Amino acid sequence: MNNIIKKIASTLSLTTLLFSIFLTVHAGVSTETDAANSLSSLGIIVDQSGTPEAYNLGATITRREILKVMINMSLVQVGNTCTGKFIDLPESDWGCKYAEVALSRGFIAPNSFFRPDDSVSKAEALKMIFQSRGLSKDYSYEDWRVGYIAAAIQNRVLDKLYTDYNTAGTRGGIFLSDLMLLI
């Protein structure tokens, strides 16, 4: 019983420490560029702070890209190998290892095709972000998309409900949502 209490206390201490670090690093974040720079400082995305336009914040984000962000946010270790579990994602593709880790963790469904270059909708991105952080949707809604959006509002990631679920998410909007879940 004593070991359980020590483990709980240790986990709480670590969580408090990490939370205070994230708050310190990201307290001044108010723009998509700030969010991208903060995520890059944490190693979640590639640092483009010297040329912020290289973040392509207004562009849509692909399945390949969002999985890298998702896996990096989840703090899951990623190896350097890929076994080619998806027909359309060769072992030489940088996204292959992230897709296979996501598959092994149950973040994505087992399918023959991954569709790495397809855009991700705002609702899909939100679901993936929640999965990477171990957060749940609001199950009181029948539509899974509304459940994630409602949970995002409850977690102060979003400030209002939206209904254009299938609109492709932009990199900047997704980076800002990612960061809000970290702080």
OpenMM code with the backbone's topology and positions (N, CA, C; nanometers):
from openmm import Vec3, app, unit

residues = "MET ASN ASN ILE ILE LYS LYS ILE ALA SER THR LEU SER LEU THR THR LEU LEU PHE SER ILE PHE LEU THR VAL HIS ALA GLY VAL SER THR GLU THR ASP ALA ALA ASN SER LEU SER SER LEU GLY ILE ILE VAL ASP GLN SER GLY THR PRO GLU ALA TYR ASN LEU GLY ALA THR ILE THR ARG ARG GLU ILE LEU LYS VAL MET ILE ASN MET SER LEU VAL GLN VAL GLY ASN THR CYS THR GLY LYS PHE ILE ASP LEU PRO GLU SER ASP TRP GLY CYS LYS TYR ALA GLU VAL ALA LEU SER ARG GLY PHE ILE ALA PRO ASN SER PHE PHE ARG PRO ASP ASP SER VAL SER LYS ALA GLU ALA LEU LYS MET ILE PHE GLN SER ARG GLY LEU SER LYS ASP TYR SER TYR GLU ASP TRP ARG VAL GLY TYR ILE ALA ALA ALA ILE GLN ASN ARG VAL LEU ASP LYS LEU TYR THR ASP TYR ASN THR ALA GLY THR ARG GLY GLY ILE PHE LEU SER ASP LEU MET LEU LEU ILE".split()
positions = [
    Vec3(0.0820, -0.1188, 0.0000),
    Vec3(0.0000, 0.0000, 0.0000),
    Vec3(0.0869, 0.1259, 0.0000),
    Vec3(0.1972, 0.1216, 0.0763),
    Vec3(0.2883, 0.2350, 0.0829),
    Vec3(0.3481, 0.2669, -0.0538),
    Vec3(0.3813, 0.1612, -0.1317),
    Vec3(0.4376, 0.1818, -0.2652),
    Vec3(0.3374, 0.2482, -0.3582),
    Vec3(0.2109, 0.2128, -0.3454),
    Vec3(0.1072, 0.2735, -0.4291),
    Vec3(0.0974, 0.4226, -0.3994),
    Vec3(0.0996, 0.4581, -0.2712),
    Vec3(0.0921, 0.5993, -0.2327),
    Vec3(0.2136, 0.6749, -0.2849),
    Vec3(0.3325, 0.6128, -0.2752),
    Vec3(0.4537, 0.6773, -0.3263),
    Vec3(0.4455, 0.6974, -0.4773),
    Vec3(0.3929, 0.5980, -0.5490),
    Vec3(0.3798, 0.6099, -0.6944),
    Vec3(0.2812, 0.7197, -0.7314),
    Vec3(0.1707, 0.7270, -0.6589),
    Vec3(0.0714, 0.8319, -0.6852),
    Vec3(0.1325, 0.9693, -0.6580),
    Vec3(0.2023, 0.9832, -0.5461),
    Vec3(0.2651, 1.1113, -0.5123),
    Vec3(0.3698, 1.1496, -0.6164),
    Vec3(0.4470, 1.0516, -0.6604),
    Vec3(0.5484, 1.0768, -0.7629),
    Vec3(0.4852, 1.1214, -0.8938),
    Vec3(0.3780, 1.0534, -0.9335),
    Vec3(0.3078, 1.0894, -1.0573),
    Vec3(0.2502, 1.2295, -1.0472),
    Vec3(0.1895, 1.2619, -0.9333),
    Vec3(0.1339, 1.3963, -0.9143),
    Vec3(0.2427, 1.5026, -0.9175),
    Vec3(0.3573, 1.4738, -0.8570),
    Vec3(0.4682, 1.5695, -0.8590),
    Vec3(0.5184, 1.5929, -1.0000),
    Vec3(0.5343, 1.4848, -1.0761),
    Vec3(0.5801, 1.4965, -1.2145),
    Vec3(0.4792, 1.5731, -1.2985),
    Vec3(0.3520, 1.5426, -1.2813),
    Vec3(0.2474, 1.6125, -1.3560),
    Vec3(0.2488, 1.7614, -1.3236),
    Vec3(0.2621, 1.7957, -1.1963),
    Vec3(0.2673, 1.9363, -1.1558),
    Vec3(0.3881, 2.0058, -1.2163),
    Vec3(0.5026, 1.9390, -1.2146),
    Vec3(0.6238, 1.9956, -1.2731),
    Vec3(0.6068, 2.0197, -1.4225),
    Vec3(0.5580, 1.9193, -1.4941),
    Vec3(0.5387, 1.9337, -1.6384),
    Vec3(0.4370, 2.0426, -1.6692),
    Vec3(0.3297, 2.0473, -1.5927),
    Vec3(0.2268, 2.1492, -1.6137),
    Vec3(0.2862, 2.2888, -1.5962),
    Vec3(0.3687, 2.3072, -1.4920),
    Vec3(0.4275, 2.4394, -1.4696),
    Vec3(0.5258, 2.4758, -1.5798),
    Vec3(0.5982, 2.3784, -1.6331),
    Vec3(0.6896, 2.4045, -1.7448),
    Vec3(0.6103, 2.4492, -1.8662),
    Vec3(0.5044, 2.3768, -1.9006),
    Vec3(0.4238, 2.4126, -2.0167),
    Vec3(0.3617, 2.5507, -1.9993),
    Vec3(0.3144, 2.5824, -1.8788),
    Vec3(0.2548, 2.7138, -1.8565),
    Vec3(0.3585, 2.8236, -1.8718),
    Vec3(0.4797, 2.7995, -1.8212),
    Vec3(0.5855, 2.8990, -1.8322),
    Vec3(0.6246, 2.9211, -1.9774),
    Vec3(0.6447, 2.8138, -2.0510),
    Vec3(0.6891, 2.8235, -2.1895),
    Vec3(0.5824, 2.8841, -2.2784),
    Vec3(0.4560, 2.8565, -2.2537),
    Vec3(0.3501, 2.8909, -2.3476),
    Vec3(0.2530, 2.9980, -2.2996),
    Vec3(0.2858, 3.0654, -2.1895),
    Vec3(0.1919, 3.1626, -2.1349),
    Vec3(0.1600, 3.2762, -2.2318),
    Vec3(0.2554, 3.3139, -2.3171),
    Vec3(0.2329, 3.4262, -2.4070),
    Vec3(0.1824, 3.3880, -2.5444),
    Vec3(0.1378, 3.2656, -2.5629),
    Vec3(0.0945, 3.2199, -2.6947),
    Vec3(-0.0433, 3.2752, -2.7275),
    Vec3(-0.0510, 3.3479, -2.8394),
    Vec3(-0.1811, 3.4009, -2.8792),
    Vec3(-0.2056, 3.3874, -3.0286),
    Vec3(-0.1038, 3.3532, -3.1050),
    Vec3(-0.1206, 3.3408, -3.2496),
    Vec3(-0.0799, 3.2015, -3.2955),
    Vec3(-0.1170, 3.1698, -3.4172),
    Vec3(-0.0790, 3.0408, -3.4748),
    Vec3(0.0727, 3.0292, -3.4859),
    Vec3(0.1401, 3.1389, -3.5184),
    Vec3(0.2867, 3.1366, -3.5273),
    Vec3(0.3473, 3.1102, -3.3905),
    Vec3(0.2944, 3.1755, -3.2865),
    Vec3(0.3422, 3.1499, -3.1504),
    Vec3(0.3238, 3.0025, -3.1142),
    Vec3(0.2076, 2.9475, -3.1503),
    Vec3(0.1797, 2.8068, -3.1204),
    Vec3(0.2780, 2.7161, -3.1925),
    Vec3(0.3034, 2.7433, -3.3203),
    Vec3(0.3980, 2.6618, -3.3970),
    Vec3(0.5374, 2.6709, -3.3361),
    Vec3(0.5800, 2.7908, -3.2990),
    Vec3(0.7119, 2.8064, -3.2374),
    Vec3(0.7201, 2.7320, -3.1045),
    Vec3(0.6132, 2.7372, -3.0257),
    Vec3(0.6120, 2.6656, -2.8978),
    Vec3(0.6161, 2.5149, -2.9183),
    Vec3(0.5377, 2.4644, -3.0136),
    Vec3(0.5408, 2.3204, -3.0421),
    Vec3(0.6775, 2.2783, -3.0932),
    Vec3(0.7416, 2.3626, -3.1722),
    Vec3(0.8748, 2.3273, -3.2223),
    Vec3(0.9767, 2.3281, -3.1085),
    Vec3(0.9606, 2.4185, -3.0120),
    Vec3(1.0536, 2.4222, -2.8986),
    Vec3(1.0423, 2.2962, -2.8128),
    Vec3(0.9284, 2.2289, -2.8212),
    Vec3(0.9077, 2.1034, -2.7484),
    Vec3(0.9439, 1.9812, -2.8325),
    Vec3(0.9874, 2.0037, -2.9574),
    Vec3(1.0252, 1.8927, -3.0445),
    Vec3(0.9072, 1.8215, -3.1077),
    Vec3(0.7899, 1.8823, -3.1048),
    Vec3(0.6706, 1.8182, -3.1603),
    Vec3(0.6631, 1.8382, -3.3108),
    Vec3(0.7027, 1.9570, -3.3571),
    Vec3(0.7112, 1.9836, -3.5009),
    Vec3(0.8502, 2.0389, -3.5307),
    Vec3(0.8859, 2.0446, -3.6583),
    Vec3(1.0166, 2.0952, -3.7005),
    Vec3(1.0222, 2.2464, -3.6776),
    Vec3(1.1333, 2.2933, -3.6238),
    Vec3(1.1511, 2.4357, -3.5957),
    Vec3(1.1688, 2.5155, -3.7248),
    Vec3(1.0760, 2.6049, -3.7486),
    Vec3(1.0832, 2.6961, -3.8635),
    Vec3(1.0785, 2.8407, -3.8135),
    Vec3(1.1177, 2.8644, -3.6890),
    Vec3(1.1045, 2.9979, -3.6302),
    Vec3(1.1849, 3.1034, -3.7050),
    Vec3(1.2918, 3.0628, -3.7712),
    Vec3(1.3707, 3.1574, -3.8496),
    Vec3(1.2982, 3.2060, -3.9737),
    Vec3(1.2122, 3.1226, -4.0269),
    Vec3(1.1305, 3.1574, -4.1443),
    Vec3(0.9884, 3.1069, -4.1191),
    Vec3(0.9107, 3.1772, -4.0362),
    Vec3(0.7782, 3.1298, -3.9958),
    Vec3(0.6839, 3.0953, -4.1103),
    Vec3(0.7016, 3.1583, -4.2263),
    Vec3(0.6151, 3.1244, -4.3396),
    Vec3(0.6332, 2.9788, -4.3814),
    Vec3(0.7456, 2.9180, -4.3444),
    Vec3(0.7701, 2.7771, -4.3769),
    Vec3(0.6795, 2.6830, -4.2970),
    Vec3(0.6164, 2.7317, -4.1915),
    Vec3(0.5184, 2.6503, -4.1193),
    Vec3(0.3937, 2.6246, -4.2045),
    Vec3(0.3712, 2.7065, -4.3067),
    Vec3(0.2530, 2.6921, -4.3939),
    Vec3(0.1240, 2.6860, -4.3119),
    Vec3(0.1065, 2.7805, -4.2229),
    Vec3(-0.0039, 2.7775, -4.1270),
    Vec3(-0.1423, 2.7811, -4.1900),
    Vec3(-0.1558, 2.8384, -4.3077),
    Vec3(-0.2858, 2.8440, -4.3737),
    Vec3(-0.3169, 2.7219, -4.4574),
    Vec3(-0.2182, 2.6336, -4.4739),
    Vec3(-0.2363, 2.5130, -4.5556),
    Vec3(-0.3067, 2.4034, -4.4758),
    Vec3(-0.3687, 2.3120, -4.5492),
    Vec3(-0.4294, 2.1963, -4.4825),
    Vec3(-0.3191, 2.1037, -4.4342),
    Vec3(-0.3539, 2.0160, -4.3433),
    Vec3(-0.2568, 1.9215, -4.2889),
    Vec3(-0.2938, 1.7815, -4.3367),
    Vec3(-0.1932, 1.7036, -4.3721),
    Vec3(-0.2177, 1.5688, -4.4238),
    Vec3(-0.2222, 1.4670, -4.3106),
    Vec3(-0.2719, 1.3505, -4.3428),
    Vec3(-0.2763, 1.2406, -4.2452),
    Vec3(-0.1353, 1.2057, -4.1977),
    Vec3(-0.0401, 1.2074, -4.2881),
    Vec3(0.0992, 1.1776, -4.2540),
    Vec3(0.1502, 1.2800, -4.1516),
    Vec3(0.1242, 1.4083, -4.1772),
    Vec3(0.1737, 1.5143, -4.0894),
    Vec3(0.1063, 1.5121, -3.9524),
    Vec3(-0.0251, 1.4953, -3.9498),
    Vec3(-0.0955, 1.4982, -3.8214),
    Vec3(-0.0548, 1.3794, -3.7341),
    Vec3(-0.0231, 1.2659, -3.7968),
    Vec3(0.0205, 1.1510, -3.7160),
    Vec3(0.1542, 1.1778, -3.6491),
    Vec3(0.2438, 1.2455, -3.7182),
    Vec3(0.3720, 1.2786, -3.6556),
    Vec3(0.3487, 1.3703, -3.5360),
    Vec3(0.2645, 1.4720, -3.5543),
    Vec3(0.2327, 1.5629, -3.4444),
    Vec3(0.1689, 1.4844, -3.3296),
    Vec3(0.0737, 1.4002, -3.3628),
    Vec3(0.0004, 1.3218, -3.2639),
    Vec3(0.0938, 1.2307, -3.1836),
    Vec3(0.1785, 1.1583, -3.2527),
    Vec3(0.2705, 1.0667, -3.1848),
    Vec3(0.3699, 1.1445, -3.0997),
    Vec3(0.4227, 1.2551, -3.1514),
    Vec3(0.5155, 1.3358, -3.0729),
    Vec3(0.4483, 1.3947, -2.9495),
    Vec3(0.3213, 1.4319, -2.9591),
    Vec3(0.2484, 1.4833, -2.8426),
    Vec3(0.2236, 1.3743, -2.7390),
    Vec3(0.2070, 1.2519, -2.7855),
    Vec3(0.1760, 1.1419, -2.6938),
    Vec3(0.2987, 1.0942, -2.6174),
    Vec3(0.4159, 1.1399, -2.6581),
    Vec3(0.5434, 1.1019, -2.5973),
    Vec3(0.5763, 0.9540, -2.6159),
    Vec3(0.5118, 0.8893, -2.7117),
    Vec3(0.5411, 0.7500, -2.7445),
    Vec3(0.6729, 0.7462, -2.8213),
    Vec3(0.7578, 0.6524, -2.7868),
    Vec3(0.8857, 0.6380, -2.8562),
    Vec3(0.8642, 0.5821, -2.9964),
    Vec3(0.9360, 0.6389, -3.0923),
    Vec3(0.9262, 0.5961, -3.2315),
    Vec3(1.0626, 0.5435, -3.2743),
    Vec3(1.0642, 0.4216, -3.3253),
    Vec3(1.1890, 0.3641, -3.3743),
    Vec3(1.2228, 0.4160, -3.5128),
    Vec3(1.3284, 0.3635, -3.5698),
    Vec3(1.3714, 0.4059, -3.7031),
    Vec3(1.3358, 0.3056, -3.8107),
    Vec3(1.2570, 0.2069, -3.7766),
    Vec3(1.2228, 0.1051, -3.8756),
    Vec3(1.0745, 0.1097, -3.9091),
    Vec3(1.0452, 0.0559, -4.0250),
    Vec3(0.9081, 0.0487, -4.0721),
    Vec3(0.8951, -0.0823, -4.1491),
    Vec3(0.7888, -0.1546, -4.1260),
    Vec3(0.7737, -0.2859, -4.1897),
    Vec3(0.6808, -0.2854, -4.3094),
    Vec3(0.6230, -0.1707, -4.3432),
    Vec3(0.5383, -0.1619, -4.4619),
    Vec3(0.3999, -0.2212, -4.4439),
    Vec3(0.3323, -0.1864, -4.3368),
    Vec3(0.1982, -0.2400, -4.3094),
    Vec3(0.0899, -0.1786, -4.3978),
    Vec3(0.1214, -0.0673, -4.4647),
    Vec3(0.0245, -0.0004, -4.5512),
    Vec3(0.0725, -0.0044, -4.6959),
    Vec3(-0.0164, -0.0407, -4.7867),
    Vec3(0.0165, -0.0530, -4.9290),
    Vec3(0.0669, 0.0788, -4.9863),
    Vec3(0.0079, 0.1898, -4.9440),
    Vec3(0.0404, 0.3201, -5.0021),
    Vec3(0.1400, 0.4022, -4.9204),
    Vec3(0.2106, 0.3388, -4.8281),
    Vec3(0.3099, 0.4082, -4.7469),
    Vec3(0.4372, 0.3240, -4.7427),
    Vec3(0.5293, 0.3498, -4.8364),
    Vec3(0.6499, 0.2679, -4.8440),
    Vec3(0.7377, 0.2822, -4.7199),
    Vec3(0.8175, 0.1827, -4.6960),
    Vec3(0.9070, 0.1819, -4.5807),
    Vec3(1.0030, 0.2999, -4.5820),
    Vec3(1.0333, 0.3537, -4.6989),
    Vec3(1.1265, 0.4665, -4.7110),
    Vec3(1.0613, 0.6015, -4.6792),
    Vec3(0.9303, 0.6064, -4.6666),
    Vec3(0.8582, 0.7309, -4.6382),
    Vec3(0.8780, 0.7681, -4.4909),
    Vec3(0.9119, 0.8948, -4.4638),
    Vec3(0.9358, 0.9367, -4.3260),
    Vec3(0.8131, 0.9163, -4.2368),
    Vec3(0.6949, 0.9162, -4.2928),
    Vec3(0.5730, 0.9003, -4.2143),
    Vec3(0.5394, 0.7569, -4.1793),
    Vec3(0.6072, 0.6619, -4.2428),
    Vec3(0.5752, 0.5202, -4.2230),
    Vec3(0.5882, 0.4783, -4.0764),
    Vec3(0.6982, 0.5167, -4.0138),
    Vec3(0.7198, 0.4746, -3.8748),
    Vec3(0.6144, 0.5343, -3.7809),
    Vec3(0.5701, 0.6565, -3.8092),
    Vec3(0.4668, 0.7186, -3.7255),
    Vec3(0.3322, 0.6485, -3.7442),
    Vec3(0.2999, 0.6149, -3.8683),
    Vec3(0.1737, 0.5458, -3.8965),
    Vec3(0.1713, 0.4089, -3.8299),
    Vec3(0.2838, 0.3389, -3.8336),
    Vec3(0.2871, 0.2053, -3.7733),
    Vec3(0.2814, 0.2111, -3.6211),
    Vec3(0.3431, 0.3119, -3.5615),
    Vec3(0.3318, 0.3288, -3.4164),
    Vec3(0.1868, 0.3624, -3.3801),
    Vec3(0.1243, 0.4514, -3.4571),
    Vec3(-0.0163, 0.4870, -3.4322),
    Vec3(-0.1055, 0.3644, -3.4450),
    Vec3(-0.0776, 0.2805, -3.5426),
    Vec3(-0.1540, 0.1569, -3.5618),
    Vec3(-0.1359, 0.0644, -3.4416),
    Vec3(-0.0125, 0.0480, -3.3961),
    Vec3(0.0145, -0.0423, -3.2834),
    Vec3(-0.0487, 0.0079, -3.1536),
    Vec3(-0.0670, 0.1380, -3.1408),
    Vec3(-0.1280, 0.1972, -3.0219),
    Vec3(-0.2797, 0.2081, -3.0313),
    Vec3(-0.3354, 0.1719, -3.1466),
    Vec3(-0.4799, 0.1797, -3.1648),
    Vec3(-0.5306, 0.3193, -3.1954),
    Vec3(-0.4397, 0.4105, -3.2306),
    Vec3(-0.4801, 0.5466, -3.2657),
    Vec3(-0.5480, 0.5514, -3.4017),
    Vec3(-0.5137, 0.4576, -3.4889),
    Vec3(-0.5765, 0.4494, -3.6209),
    Vec3(-0.6218, 0.3059, -3.6442),
    Vec3(-0.7180, 0.2901, -3.7326),
    Vec3(-0.7748, 0.1577, -3.7610),
    Vec3(-0.6850, 0.0801, -3.8568),
    Vec3(-0.6832, -0.0524, -3.8433),
    Vec3(-0.6040, -0.1349, -3.9350),
    Vec3(-0.6721, -0.1454, -4.0715),
    Vec3(-0.6135, -0.0829, -4.1691),
    Vec3(-0.6612, -0.0873, -4.3069),
    Vec3(-0.5427, -0.1152, -4.3979),
    Vec3(-0.5684, -0.1601, -4.5178),
    Vec3(-0.4606, -0.1843, -4.6137),
    Vec3(-0.3992, -0.0536, -4.6619),
    Vec3(-0.4821, 0.0503, -4.6732),
    Vec3(-0.4355, 0.1796, -4.7223),
    Vec3(-0.4373, 0.2820, -4.6096),
    Vec3(-0.3361, 0.3684, -4.6084),
    Vec3(-0.3273, 0.4743, -4.5081),
    Vec3(-0.3731, 0.6098, -4.5632),
    Vec3(-0.3571, 0.6328, -4.6910),
    Vec3(-0.3905, 0.7592, -4.7572),
    Vec3(-0.3113, 0.8750, -4.6958),
    Vec3(-0.1779, 0.8676, -4.7000),
    Vec3(-0.0934, 0.9653, -4.6311),
    Vec3(-0.1090, 1.1092, -4.6778),
    Vec3(-0.1469, 1.1300, -4.8029),
    Vec3(-0.1554, 1.2658, -4.8559),
    Vec3(-0.2953, 1.3259, -4.8483),
    Vec3(-0.3922, 1.2515, -4.7945),
    Vec3(-0.5272, 1.3052, -4.7774),
    Vec3(-0.5266, 1.4105, -4.6668),
    Vec3(-0.6075, 1.5130, -4.6849),
    Vec3(-0.6232, 1.6145, -4.5809),
    Vec3(-0.7044, 1.5570, -4.4654),
    Vec3(-0.6872, 1.6154, -4.3504),
    Vec3(-0.7592, 1.5751, -4.2301),
    Vec3(-0.8624, 1.6832, -4.1991),
    Vec3(-0.9854, 1.6425, -4.1724),
    Vec3(-1.0886, 1.7404, -4.1371),
    Vec3(-1.0621, 1.7954, -3.9971),
    Vec3(-1.1274, 1.9061, -3.9661),
    Vec3(-1.1118, 1.9649, -3.8331),
    Vec3(-1.1551, 1.8662, -3.7248),
    Vec3(-1.2641, 1.7950, -3.7484),
    Vec3(-1.3137, 1.6995, -3.6491),
    Vec3(-1.2178, 1.5815, -3.6333),
    Vec3(-1.1642, 1.5312, -3.7449),
    Vec3(-1.0680, 1.4203, -3.7375),
    Vec3(-0.9424, 1.4629, -3.6626),
    Vec3(-0.8943, 1.5833, -3.6914),
    Vec3(-0.7747, 1.6336, -3.6236),
    Vec3(-0.7986, 1.6444, -3.4737),
    Vec3(-0.9141, 1.6951, -3.4359),
    Vec3(-0.9475, 1.7085, -3.2947),
    Vec3(-0.9505, 1.5719, -3.2266),
    Vec3(-1.0100, 1.4739, -3.2925),
    Vec3(-1.0143, 1.3382, -3.2376),
    Vec3(-0.8730, 1.2843, -3.2184),
    Vec3(-0.7871, 1.3039, -3.3173),
    Vec3(-0.6504, 1.2530, -3.3087),
    Vec3(-0.5722, 1.3227, -3.1974),
    Vec3(-0.5925, 1.4520, -3.1826),
    Vec3(-0.5259, 1.5266, -3.0763),
    Vec3(-0.5713, 1.4739, -2.9402),
    Vec3(-0.7009, 1.4532, -2.9244),
    Vec3(-0.7524, 1.4002, -2.7986),
    Vec3(-0.6941, 1.2618, -2.7707),
    Vec3(-0.6885, 1.1768, -2.8718),
    Vec3(-0.6331, 1.0427, -2.8528),
    Vec3(-0.4875, 1.0500, -2.8079),
    Vec3(-0.4116, 1.1408, -2.8657),
    Vec3(-0.2701, 1.1508, -2.8313),
    Vec3(-0.2492, 1.1930, -2.6870),
    Vec3(-0.3448, 1.2640, -2.6307),
    Vec3(-0.3346, 1.3105, -2.4928),
    Vec3(-0.4115, 1.2213, -2.3959),
    Vec3(-0.4735, 1.1142, -2.4470),
    Vec3(-0.5483, 1.0238, -2.3609),
    Vec3(-0.6778, 1.0836, -2.3090),
    Vec3(-0.7348, 1.1792, -2.3826),
    Vec3(-0.8594, 1.2442, -2.3421),
    Vec3(-0.9778, 1.1812, -2.4134),
    Vec3(-1.0922, 1.1882, -2.3515),
    Vec3(-1.2135, 1.1283, -2.4076),
    Vec3(-1.3069, 1.2345, -2.4628),
    Vec3(-1.3903, 1.1901, -2.5538),
    Vec3(-1.4948, 1.2780, -2.6060),
    Vec3(-1.6088, 1.2833, -2.5053),
    Vec3(-1.7019, 1.3720, -2.5279),
    Vec3(-1.8238, 1.3803, -2.4480),
    Vec3(-1.9209, 1.2775, -2.5065),
    Vec3(-1.9467, 1.1706, -2.4330),
    Vec3(-2.0283, 1.0595, -2.4833),
    Vec3(-2.1782, 1.0873, -2.4805),
    Vec3(-2.2186, 1.2049, -2.4350),
    Vec3(-2.3619, 1.2345, -2.4320),
    Vec3(-2.4155, 1.2730, -2.5701),
    Vec3(-2.3263, 1.2822, -2.6685),
    Vec3(-2.3677, 1.3147, -2.8050),
    Vec3(-2.3598, 1.1908, -2.8928),
    Vec3(-2.4591, 1.1728, -2.9769),
    Vec3(-2.4624, 1.0578, -3.0670),
    Vec3(-2.3563, 1.0695, -3.1765),
    Vec3(-2.3381, 1.1885, -3.2301),
    Vec3(-2.2415, 1.2132, -3.3367),
    Vec3(-2.1025, 1.2280, -3.2744),
    Vec3(-2.0090, 1.1401, -3.3112),
    Vec3(-1.8752, 1.1417, -3.2519),
    Vec3(-1.8076, 1.2770, -3.2697),
    Vec3(-1.8340, 1.3445, -3.3807),
    Vec3(-1.7705, 1.4737, -3.4071),
    Vec3(-1.8153, 1.5779, -3.3051),
    Vec3(-1.9441, 1.5805, -3.2763),
    Vec3(-1.9972, 1.6753, -3.1780),
    Vec3(-1.9419, 1.6420, -3.0394),
    Vec3(-1.9263, 1.5128, -3.0105),
    Vec3(-1.8700, 1.4715, -2.8822),
    Vec3(-1.7295, 1.5247, -2.8589),
    Vec3(-1.6467, 1.5203, -2.9630),
    Vec3(-1.5104, 1.5732, -2.9492),
    Vec3(-1.5098, 1.7252, -2.9420),
    Vec3(-1.5948, 1.7889, -3.0197),
    Vec3(-1.6014, 1.9350, -3.0177),
    Vec3(-1.6512, 1.9830, -2.8816),
    Vec3(-1.7528, 1.9170, -2.8272),
    Vec3(-1.8043, 1.9535, -2.6947),
    Vec3(-1.6959, 1.9352, -2.5883),
    Vec3(-1.6216, 1.8254, -2.5964),
    Vec3(-1.5130, 1.8018, -2.5008),
    Vec3(-1.4035, 1.9068, -2.5166),
    Vec3(-1.3773, 1.9490, -2.6393),
    Vec3(-1.2766, 2.0531, -2.6629),
    Vec3(-1.3202, 2.1857, -2.6013),
    Vec3(-1.4487, 2.2146, -2.6076),
    Vec3(-1.5004, 2.3363, -2.5445),
    Vec3(-1.4867, 2.3247, -2.3927),
    Vec3(-1.5204, 2.2079, -2.3375),
    Vec3(-1.5086, 2.1860, -2.1931),
    Vec3(-1.3637, 2.1982, -2.1462),
    Vec3(-1.2681, 2.1570, -2.2325),
    Vec3(-1.1254, 2.1639, -2.1990),
    Vec3(-1.0617, 2.2963, -2.2412),
    Vec3(-1.1430, 2.3904, -2.2862),
    Vec3(-1.0992, 2.5237, -2.3272),
    Vec3(-1.0016, 2.5227, -2.4446),
    Vec3(-1.0150, 2.4209, -2.5283),
    Vec3(-0.9366, 2.4136, -2.6509),
    Vec3(-1.0075, 2.4934, -2.7594),
    Vec3(-1.1387, 2.4845, -2.7616),
    Vec3(-1.2216, 2.5625, -2.8533),
    Vec3(-1.3107, 2.6535, -2.7706),
    Vec3(-1.3485, 2.7660, -2.8298),
    Vec3(-1.4364, 2.8563, -2.7555),
    Vec3(-1.5808, 2.8522, -2.8025),
    Vec3(-1.6076, 2.7803, -2.9120),
    Vec3(-1.7461, 2.7706, -2.9587),
    Vec3(-1.7651, 2.6441, -3.0417),
    Vec3(-1.8889, 2.6023, -3.0491),
    Vec3(-1.9275, 2.4861, -3.1284),
    Vec3(-1.9237, 2.5230, -3.2760),
    Vec3(-1.8728, 2.4337, -3.3580),
    Vec3(-1.8793, 2.4566, -3.5022),
    Vec3(-1.9446, 2.3363, -3.5675),
    Vec3(-1.9975, 2.3562, -3.6875),
    Vec3(-2.0703, 2.2483, -3.7548),
    Vec3(-2.0110, 2.2107, -3.8898),
    Vec3(-1.9041, 2.2782, -3.9306),
    Vec3(-1.8406, 2.2417, -4.0576),
    Vec3(-1.7351, 2.1334, -4.0320),
    Vec3(-1.7819, 2.0213, -3.9794),
    Vec3(-1.6960, 1.9118, -3.9346),
    Vec3(-1.6011, 1.8604, -4.0416),
    Vec3(-1.6468, 1.8548, -4.1633),
    Vec3(-1.5679, 1.7929, -4.2695),
    Vec3(-1.4758, 1.8895, -4.3415),
    Vec3(-1.4736, 2.0151, -4.3001),
    Vec3(-1.3810, 2.1117, -4.3572),
    Vec3(-1.2400, 2.0728, -4.3154),
    Vec3(-1.1480, 2.0774, -4.4102),
    Vec3(-1.0094, 2.0422, -4.3792),
    Vec3(-0.9529, 2.1396, -4.2763),
    Vec3(-0.8841, 2.0847, -4.1788),
    Vec3(-0.8209, 2.1675, -4.0772),
    Vec3(-0.6949, 2.2319, -4.1315),
    Vec3(-0.6669, 2.3538, -4.0871),
    Vec3(-0.5423, 2.4189, -4.1276),
    Vec3(-0.4337, 2.3871, -4.0264),
    Vec3(-0.3115, 2.3922, -4.0735),
    Vec3(-0.1976, 2.3633, -3.9868),
    Vec3(-0.1963, 2.4581, -3.8663),
    Vec3(-0.2174, 2.5870, -3.8919),
    Vec3(-0.2140, 2.6846, -3.7832),
    Vec3(-0.3214, 2.6606, -3.6788),
    Vec3(-0.4430, 2.6344, -3.7227),
    Vec3(-0.5517, 2.6076, -3.6291),
    Vec3(-0.5279, 2.4815, -3.5482),
    Vec3(-0.4741, 2.3807, -3.6131),
    Vec3(-0.4458, 2.2549, -3.5442),
    Vec3(-0.3310, 2.2723, -3.4458),
    Vec3(-0.2267, 2.3462, -3.4831),
    Vec3(-0.1153, 2.3697, -3.3912),
    Vec3(-0.1634, 2.4443, -3.2672),
    Vec3(-0.2518, 2.5406, -3.2855),
    Vec3(-0.3053, 2.6155, -3.1724),
    Vec3(-0.3872, 2.5239, -3.0814),
    Vec3(-0.4682, 2.4356, -3.1389),
    Vec3(-0.5461, 2.3390, -3.0600),
    Vec3(-0.4545, 2.2423, -2.9867),
    Vec3(-0.3499, 2.1941, -3.0551),
    Vec3(-0.2539, 2.1031, -2.9925),
    Vec3(-0.1939, 2.1668, -2.8683),
    Vec3(-0.1498, 2.2887, -2.8843),
    Vec3(-0.0840, 2.3577, -2.7747),
    Vec3(-0.1789, 2.3796, -2.6583),
    Vec3(-0.3042, 2.4119, -2.6861),
    Vec3(-0.4017, 2.4342, -2.5797),
    Vec3(-0.4226, 2.3077, -2.4965),
    Vec3(-0.4069, 2.1915, -2.5569),
    Vec3(-0.4217, 2.0672, -2.4803),
    Vec3(-0.2981, 2.0373, -2.3973),
    Vec3(-0.1864, 2.0977, -2.4316),
    Vec3(-0.0649, 2.0756, -2.3542),
    Vec3(-0.0582, 2.1645, -2.2309),
    Vec3(-0.1272, 2.2784, -2.2353),
    Vec3(-0.1159, 2.3711, -2.1217),
    Vec3(-0.2385, 2.3664, -2.0334),
] * unit.nanometer
topology = app.Topology()
chain = topology.addChain("A")
for resn in residues:
    res = topology.addResidue(resn, chain)
    for name in ("N", "CA", "C"):
        topology.addAtom(name, app.Element.getBySymbol(name[0]), res)
